[in-house]
Amino acid sequence: MSSNEIRDPLLEHSYDGIQEYDNPLPGWWVMVFWASIIFCVPYTIYVHFMDGNTVLDAYEADMAENTLNLNLTADAATIIALRDDVEKLEIAEGIFASKCSACHKPDGSGQQGLGPNLTDKHWKNVKSLTDLYDVISDGVTGTAMTPQTTLSRDEKVLMAAYVAHLATEFKEGLPPEGEEVATWPSEK
């Protein structure tokens, strides 16, 4: 066969005056296609009809492994103790960054019209440390503060401790709102 000869036959049909050559798929591609079809039958039986682990099972196992199980209580003594626990505050800081920083800024200094400054001693909806937990759990009606239903009880207690910690580190931000509340350590 010379280089000018065509190896693949020309198909008889024509689209808009264009004819195509009959180019079959490469053999390796056809083998992968058939192998995937053959593989799916036992895989489907194992996962759906036997005791196979699904992606959902793996996700639930990962979530159970990463869920906090500290059995914390939402009382002032626990919040004060956690406020000074550096390891627990790092966990709470991550939760704060993902859930709260959009409205309160990452440093807690507040966003105009969204979330108040959490680094001063003035509070609109908080009179005691346990009120921090209540605000996180229940939200504040008529504001952007919604109930944090996706957080576990332990995560909410950690968040209350983190916010109590932020109140001890004044940062320039929004001006004070609400009434000044006595310093947290007096609640021991």
C-alpha positions as CSV (number, residue, x, y, z in Angstrom):
1,M,0.0,0.0,0.0
2,S,1.5,3.3,-1.0
3,S,1.3,6.4,1.2
4,N,-1.3,7.9,-1.2
5,E,-3.7,5.1,-0.7
6,I,-6.4,5.4,1.9
7,R,-6.6,2.5,4.4
8,D,-10.0,3.2,5.9
9,P,-13.1,2.9,3.6
10,L,-15.1,6.0,2.9
11,L,-18.6,5.7,4.3
12,E,-21.6,6.0,1.9
13,H,-23.6,8.7,3.8
14,S,-22.9,12.4,3.4
15,Y,-23.7,15.3,5.7
16,D,-23.7,18.7,4.0
17,G,-21.6,17.3,1.2
18,I,-19.0,15.9,3.6
19,Q,-18.2,12.2,3.6
20,E,-16.4,10.5,6.5
21,Y,-13.9,7.7,6.8
22,D,-14.8,4.7,8.8
23,N,-12.3,5.1,11.7
24,P,-12.9,2.4,14.3
25,L,-12.0,3.1,18.0
26,P,-8.6,2.0,19.2
27,G,-8.5,-1.5,20.6
28,W,-7.4,-0.3,24.1
29,W,-10.4,2.0,24.3
30,V,-12.9,-0.8,23.4
31,M,-11.2,-3.1,26.0
32,V,-11.6,-0.4,28.8
33,F,-15.2,0.0,27.8
34,W,-16.0,-3.7,28.0
35,A,-13.9,-4.1,31.2
36,S,-16.0,-1.4,32.9
37,I,-19.2,-3.0,31.9
38,I,-18.0,-6.4,33.2
39,F,-16.7,-4.8,36.5
40,C,-20.0,-3.0,37.2
41,V,-22.1,-6.2,37.6
42,P,-20.3,-7.7,40.6
43,Y,-19.7,-4.2,42.0
44,T,-23.4,-3.4,41.9
45,I,-24.3,-6.7,43.5
46,Y,-21.7,-6.1,46.3
47,V,-22.6,-2.5,47.1
48,H,-26.4,-2.7,46.7
49,F,-27.3,-6.2,47.7
50,M,-24.6,-7.3,50.0
51,D,-22.7,-5.6,52.8
52,G,-20.6,-3.3,50.7
53,N,-19.4,0.1,52.0
54,T,-20.9,3.0,50.0
55,V,-19.6,6.5,49.7
56,L,-22.3,7.5,52.2
57,D,-21.0,5.0,54.7
58,A,-17.4,6.3,54.4
59,Y,-18.7,9.9,54.8
60,E,-20.7,9.0,57.9
61,A,-17.6,7.2,59.4
62,D,-15.5,10.3,58.7
63,M,-18.1,12.6,60.3
64,A,-18.3,10.4,63.4
65,E,-14.5,10.4,63.7
66,N,-14.3,14.2,63.4
67,T,-17.3,15.0,65.6
68,L,-16.6,16.4,69.0
69,N,-17.8,14.2,71.8
70,L,-16.8,16.2,74.8
71,N,-20.1,16.2,76.6
72,L,-19.8,19.8,77.6
73,T,-22.4,21.7,79.5
74,A,-23.4,25.2,78.7
75,D,-22.8,26.7,82.1
76,A,-20.6,29.7,83.0
77,A,-17.9,27.6,84.7
78,T,-17.4,25.4,81.6
79,I,-17.3,28.4,79.3
80,I,-14.7,30.2,81.5
81,A,-12.6,27.0,81.7
82,L,-12.7,26.6,77.9
83,R,-12.0,30.2,77.3
84,D,-8.4,29.7,78.5
85,D,-7.9,26.2,76.8
86,V,-5.7,27.0,73.8
87,E,-6.3,23.6,72.1
88,K,-10.1,23.9,72.3
89,L,-9.9,27.6,71.2
90,E,-8.1,26.5,68.1
91,I,-11.0,24.2,67.2
92,A,-13.5,27.0,68.0
93,E,-11.5,29.5,65.9
94,G,-11.9,27.2,62.9
95,I,-15.6,26.9,63.5
96,F,-15.8,30.7,63.9
97,A,-13.9,31.2,60.6
98,S,-16.4,29.0,58.7
99,K,-19.6,30.1,60.3
100,C,-19.3,33.5,61.8
101,S,-16.5,35.5,60.1
102,A,-18.7,36.6,57.2
103,C,-20.8,38.8,59.6
104,H,-18.4,39.4,62.5
105,K,-15.1,39.5,60.5
106,P,-12.3,36.9,61.2
107,D,-11.0,38.9,64.1
108,G,-14.5,39.5,65.6
109,S,-14.5,43.3,65.1
110,G,-17.9,43.3,63.3
111,Q,-19.4,44.2,60.0
112,Q,-21.6,47.2,59.6
113,G,-25.2,46.1,59.2
114,L,-24.5,42.4,59.8
115,G,-22.8,41.5,63.0
116,P,-21.7,43.6,66.0
117,N,-18.2,43.9,67.4
118,L,-17.5,40.9,69.6
119,T,-14.2,42.2,71.0
120,D,-15.6,44.9,73.3
121,K,-17.6,44.6,76.6
122,H,-20.8,45.9,75.1
123,W,-23.6,43.5,74.3
124,K,-27.1,43.8,72.8
125,N,-28.4,40.3,73.5
126,V,-26.1,39.0,76.2
127,K,-26.2,39.6,80.0
128,S,-24.2,36.5,81.1
129,L,-21.9,33.9,79.7
130,T,-24.7,31.4,79.2
131,D,-26.5,33.9,77.0
132,L,-23.7,33.5,74.5
133,Y,-24.6,29.9,74.1
134,D,-28.3,30.8,73.8
135,V,-27.6,33.3,71.1
136,I,-25.5,30.8,69.1
137,S,-28.2,28.1,69.5
138,D,-31.3,30.2,69.0
139,G,-30.2,33.1,67.0
140,V,-31.6,36.6,67.4
141,T,-35.0,37.3,65.8
142,G,-35.0,40.2,63.4
143,T,-31.3,40.2,62.8
144,A,-28.8,38.3,60.5
145,M,-27.9,36.1,63.5
146,T,-29.6,32.8,62.6
147,P,-29.7,29.7,64.8
148,Q,-26.6,27.5,64.3
149,T,-28.5,24.3,63.8
150,T,-25.6,22.5,62.0
151,L,-23.3,22.8,65.1
152,S,-23.4,20.1,67.8
153,R,-23.9,21.1,71.5
154,D,-20.2,20.8,72.2
155,E,-19.4,23.0,69.2
156,K,-21.8,25.7,70.4
157,V,-20.3,25.6,73.9
158,L,-16.8,26.0,72.3
159,M,-18.1,28.9,70.2
160,A,-19.5,30.6,73.3
161,A,-16.1,30.2,75.0
162,Y,-14.3,31.6,71.9
163,V,-16.6,34.6,71.8
164,A,-16.0,35.1,75.5
165,H,-12.3,34.9,74.7
166,L,-12.7,37.5,71.9
167,A,-14.3,39.9,74.4
168,T,-11.1,40.0,76.3
169,E,-9.1,41.1,73.2
170,F,-10.4,44.5,72.2
171,K,-9.9,45.2,68.5
172,E,-10.7,48.4,66.6
173,G,-13.9,47.7,64.8
174,L,-17.5,48.8,65.0
175,P,-18.4,51.2,67.8
176,P,-19.8,49.6,71.0
177,E,-23.5,48.6,70.8
178,G,-25.8,47.7,73.7
179,E,-25.0,47.8,77.4
180,E,-21.7,47.2,79.0
181,V,-21.6,43.8,80.7
182,A,-19.3,43.1,83.7
183,T,-16.2,41.2,83.0
184,W,-16.6,37.5,82.5
185,P,-14.3,36.2,85.2
186,S,-16.7,37.6,87.8
187,E,-19.1,34.8,86.9
188,K,-16.9,32.0,88.3
